[in-house]
């Protein structure tokens, strides 16, 4: 059986995603969700004028009753006419996802929660806890610096009770060039005091966690819980928004931490990775606790997706790559991510079969591993 046919029948495990927006007001808001940067495009330009625009129009237009690659104008008009509830349900169901692992640490107030996402998609939904968001939540309660570490550990443990993993955005908070060692207790208390003073004595403020000592402390606190619960820690790497200095998010810069976490052992999952997906593949090849996915970039590279997928398969074991959409805000990003992945991986594997480089049985196994079996092995989702 061709790999493309196999993947059409796989209920994918989306290793990293977010909630869908409850309401999309207009084209302007729609376009804000198909670009990683927060700024509007230049005058008389559109975020549809990029590879992701082609991706959305190709995969989503037919599901909403339009011709494939319908114009951006026709697509948005139809989308708004159908309305949020029907569009979300229709597009999410068409993605044919089996499990959603949802990062609940970003803009949750205006997004569907995991239970709601499960209801609209027909998939099961499990939570991934964002480490830095929990730290910021605790800090907003203005604890004493001496109490911060204990209160953070208690809150993180509580939040992780039903979760299947952790996520860190340290890449956005100074990058991967951090000291990989465990910070001493006195060092953590001193750093907490420095950070908490930024609250100016007011409760409810949400200071951004950027202190390198507390970022390290957060990761290692999560690691202790991860050992006990046998869950991985995800790290955003590579492709992201303008809050990121992308050269500092190269997964190879985190090699020391991967090595140390492997002694516990704790699995590490690098998300997105582009343009450093080859470095992520190398880490997955040489460290038994390193995994990666290609994430949202599969949507954003448009017609080049087959090349990127092939590069992701260059050196890494087939047992170490996962699938994710990193969809946020729009159900379109779930559907386009799933269909783009199915098409790209299927085309690569079918090409290998045609070239005599693997059997159809090999290709089917690789497709099923990346499509979900690898995720089911390292996340407690079954």
C-alpha positions in Angstrom: 0.0 0.0 0.0 1.4 3.5 -0.8 2.5 5.5 2.2 0.1 8.3 1.2 -2.8 5.9 1.6 -1.5 4.7 4.9 -1.2 8.2 6.3 -4.7 9.0 5.1 -6.0 6.4 7.5 -3.8 7.4 10.5 -5.5 9.4 13.3 -2.5 11.6 14.0 -1.2 12.5 17.4 -0.6 16.3 17.4 2.4 16.5 19.7 2.1 20.3 20.2 -0.8 22.6 19.6 -2.9 25.4 21.1 -6.6 26.3 21.5 -8.7 27.7 18.7 -9.9 31.3 19.0 -13.5 31.6 20.1 -14.2 34.2 17.6 -12.5 35.6 14.5 -13.9 39.1 13.8 -12.8 39.9 10.3 -10.1 39.4 7.6 -7.6 41.5 9.6 -7.9 39.2 12.6 -7.8 36.1 10.5 -4.6 37.2 8.8 -3.0 37.9 12.2 -3.2 34.2 12.9 -1.3 33.1 9.7 1.8 35.1 10.5 4.3 34.6 13.3 5.0 38.3 13.6 2.6 40.7 15.5 2.9 43.5 12.9 0.5 44.2 10.1 1.9 43.6 6.5 3.0 46.7 4.6 0.4 48.8 2.8 -1.4 47.0 0.0 0.1 43.7 1.0 -1.4 40.6 2.7 -0.2 37.7 4.9 -2.0 35.6 2.3 0.9 36.6 -0.1 3.2 34.0 1.4 3.5 30.2 1.2 1.2 29.7 4.2 -1.5 31.6 2.2 -1.2 28.9 -0.5 -1.3 26.2 2.1 -4.6 27.4 3.7 -6.2 28.0 0.3 -5.2 24.6 -1.0 -6.3 22.4 1.9 -9.1 24.4 3.6 -11.1 25.9 0.8 -12.5 22.6 -0.4 -13.7 21.7 3.1 -15.7 24.9 3.2 -17.3 24.4 -0.2 -14.9 26.3 -2.4 -12.6 25.2 -5.2 -9.0 24.3 -4.2 -6.8 27.4 -4.0 -9.8 29.7 -4.1 -8.8 33.4 -3.8 -8.1 34.8 -0.4 -11.0 37.2 -0.8 -13.5 34.3 -1.6 -12.0 32.2 1.2 -12.4 34.8 4.0 -15.8 35.8 2.8 -17.0 32.1 2.9 -15.3 31.6 6.3 -17.0 34.6 7.9 -20.3 33.6 6.3 -20.2 30.1 7.8 -19.4 31.5 11.2 -16.9 30.4 13.9 -18.7 27.5 15.4 -19.5 25.6 12.2 -16.1 26.5 10.6 -14.2 25.3 13.6 -16.1 22.0 13.9 -16.0 21.3 10.1 -12.3 22.1 9.7 -11.2 20.3 12.9 -13.2 17.1 12.0 -11.7 17.1 8.6 -8.2 17.0 10.0 -8.8 13.5 11.4 -6.7 13.9 14.4 -6.6 11.2 17.1 -5.0 13.1 20.0 -4.2 16.7 20.8 -1.4 17.6 23.2 -2.3 21.2 24.1 0.0 23.8 25.5 -2.3 25.7 27.9 0.2 28.5 28.8 -0.5 31.1 26.1 -3.6 33.3 25.6 -6.0 30.8 27.1 -8.7 33.3 28.0 -9.8 33.8 24.4 -9.2 30.2 23.2 -11.1 26.9 23.6 -9.9 24.9 26.5 -8.8 21.2 26.1 -12.3 19.8 26.8 -13.8 22.1 24.2 -11.1 21.3 21.7 -11.9 17.6 22.2 -15.5 18.2 21.6 -15.1 20.1 18.4 -12.4 17.9 16.9 -13.6 14.5 17.9 -10.1 13.8 19.2 -8.9 13.2 22.7 -7.1 16.2 24.2 -4.4 16.3 26.9 -2.6 19.2 28.6 1.0 20.2 28.3 2.0 22.5 31.1 4.2 25.6 30.2 6.8 25.9 32.9 7.4 29.7 32.7 3.6 30.4 32.8 3.3 28.6 36.1 6.3 30.5 37.5 4.7 33.8 36.4 1.4 32.8 38.0 3.1 32.1 41.3 5.1 35.4 41.1 1.9 37.3 40.5 0.8 36.2 44.0 3.7 38.1 45.5 5.3 35.4 47.7 8.4 36.0 49.8 11.6 35.3 47.9 12.4 32.6 50.4 9.1 30.8 49.8 9.2 31.1 46.0 10.9 27.8 45.2 8.6 25.7 47.4 5.5 27.4 46.2 6.5 27.1 42.5 7.3 23.3 43.0 3.9 22.8 44.7 2.0 24.6 41.9 3.9 22.9 39.1 3.2 19.5 40.7 -0.4 20.4 41.1 -0.8 21.6 37.5 1.0 18.5 36.2 -1.3 16.1 37.9 -3.3 15.3 34.8 -0.9 16.6 32.2 1.2 14.5 29.9 4.3 16.7 29.6 6.0 20.1 30.2 7.0 22.8 27.8 9.7 25.5 28.2 10.0 28.7 26.2 13.5 29.5 27.4 14.3 30.1 23.8 12.2 33.2 24.0 13.7 34.3 27.3 17.4 34.7 26.4 18.0 31.6 24.3 19.6 28.2 24.7 23.1 29.4 25.8 22.2 28.9 29.5 24.2 27.2 32.2 22.8 23.6 32.1 23.5 22.9 35.8 21.1 22.8 38.7 21.1 26.2 40.5 21.8 26.2 44.2 19.0 27.0 46.6 20.6 30.3 47.8 21.1 31.3 44.2 17.4 30.7 43.5 16.2 32.7 46.5 18.4 35.6 45.5 17.2 35.5 42.0 13.6 35.3 43.1 14.0 38.4 45.3 15.4 40.3 42.3 12.5 39.2 40.1 9.7 39.7 42.6 10.8 43.3 43.4 9.6 44.1 39.9 6.0 43.6 41.1 6.3 46.9 43.1 4.3 45.3 45.9 1.2 44.8 43.8 -0.6 41.5 43.4 -2.0 40.5 40.1 0.8 41.8 38.0 2.3 39.2 35.6 6.1 39.8 35.3 7.8 38.1 32.5 10.2 35.5 33.6 13.6 36.2 32.0 16.0 35.7 34.9 18.4 32.9 33.8 18.7 31.4 37.2 14.9 31.1 37.6 14.6 29.7 34.0 17.1 27.0 34.9 15.3 26.4 38.2 12.0 26.0 36.4 13.4 23.4 34.0 15.1 21.4 36.7 12.0 21.5 39.0 9.9 20.2 36.0 12.6 17.6 35.4 12.2 16.1 38.9 8.4 15.8 38.3 9.0 14.4 34.8 11.1 11.6 36.2 8.4 10.7 38.7 5.6 10.9 36.1 7.6 9.6 33.2 6.7 12.6 30.9 8.9 14.5 28.5 9.9 18.2 28.5 9.3 20.1 25.2 11.5 23.0 24.1 10.5 25.5 21.5 13.4 25.9 19.1 13.9 27.6 15.8 11.0 29.2 13.9 8.9 31.6 16.0 7.8 35.2 16.3 9.7 38.4 16.7 10.2 37.9 20.4 12.9 35.4 19.5 16.5 35.9 18.6 16.5 32.9 16.3 20.2 32.1 16.3 20.0 31.5 20.1 17.3 28.9 19.6 19.4 26.4 17.7 18.8 23.0 19.5 22.6 22.2 19.4 23.1 25.0 22.0 21.1 23.0 24.4 23.3 19.9 24.1 24.7 20.1 27.6 21.2 20.2 29.1 20.1 17.3 26.9 23.1 15.3 28.1 22.3 16.0 31.8 18.6 15.3 31.5 19.4 12.0 29.8 21.1 10.8 33.1 17.8 11.1 35.0 16.4 10.0 32.5 14.0 12.7 31.0 13.1 12.8 27.3 13.5 16.1 25.5 11.3 17.1 22.5 12.4 19.9 20.3 9.5 21.7 18.6 9.5 23.3 15.1 13.3 23.5 14.8 13.5 25.1 11.3 16.0 26.2 10.1 17.8 24.0 12.6 15.9 20.8 11.9 19.1 19.1 10.8 20.7 19.9 14.1 17.6 18.5 15.9 17.9 15.4 13.8 21.5 15.0 14.8 20.7 15.3 18.5 17.9 12.7 18.0 20.4 10.4 16.4 23.1 10.5 19.1 21.1 11.0 22.3 18.6 8.4 23.3 16.5 11.0 25.1 16.2 13.5 22.3 13.2 13.8 19.9 11.9 16.4 17.6 9.1 17.5 15.3 8.9 19.9 12.3 5.8 21.6 13.7 4.3 24.7 12.2 7.0 25.2 9.6 5.2 22.5 7.5 2.4 25.0 7.0 4.7 28.0 6.5 7.0 26.6 3.8 4.1 25.9 1.4 5.2 24.1 -1.8 8.6 23.4 -0.3 7.2 21.2 2.4 8.4 17.9 0.7 12.0 19.1 0.8 11.8 20.1 4.5 10.2 16.8 5.4 12.9 14.9 3.5 15.6 16.9 5.3 14.0 16.0 8.6 14.4 12.3 7.7 18.0 12.6 6.7 19.8 11.3 9.8 17.4 10.9 12.7 16.1 7.4 13.6 12.5 7.0 12.4 11.6 6.3 16.0 12.6 9.8 17.1 10.5 12.1 15.0 7.0 13.3 15.9 4.2 15.2 14.2 2.7 18.5 15.3 0.8 21.4 13.9 1.6 24.1 16.5 -1.9 25.3 15.4 -3.0 28.4 17.3 -6.2 30.5 16.9 -7.4 29.0 13.6 -8.8 25.5 12.9 -7.4 26.0 9.4 -3.9 25.5 10.9 -4.9 22.2 12.3 -6.3 20.9 9.0 -3.6 22.4 6.8 -0.9 21.1 9.2 -2.3 17.6 9.2 -2.9 17.4 5.5 0.4 19.0 4.6 2.2 16.5 6.8 0.3 13.5 5.3 1.1 14.6 1.8 4.7 15.5 2.3 5.7 12.4 4.3 3.7 10.2 2.0 5.4 11.6 -1.1 8.8 11.2 0.3 8.2 7.6 1.4 6.6 6.7 -1.9 9.6 8.1 -3.7 11.8 5.9 -1.6 9.7 2.9 -2.5 9.9 3.8 -6.2 13.7 4.2 -6.0 14.0 0.8 -4.4 15.4 2.3 -1.2 12.7 0.8 1.1 9.9 -1.6 0.9 6.2 -0.7 1.2 6.2 -2.4 4.6 9.1 -0.2 5.7 7.3 2.9 4.5 4.1 2.0 6.3 6.0 1.4 9.5 7.8 4.8 9.3 4.5 6.6 8.5 2.8 5.0 11.6 5.8 5.7 13.8 6.0 9.4 13.0 2.2 9.9 12.7 1.5 8.7 16.3 3.3 5.6 17.6 6.4 7.5 18.7 4.3 10.0 20.6 2.3 7.3 22.3 5.6 5.7 23.4 7.0 8.8 25.2 3.7 10.6 26.4 1.3 8.8 28.8 -1.7 9.2 26.5 -3.1 5.7 26.1 
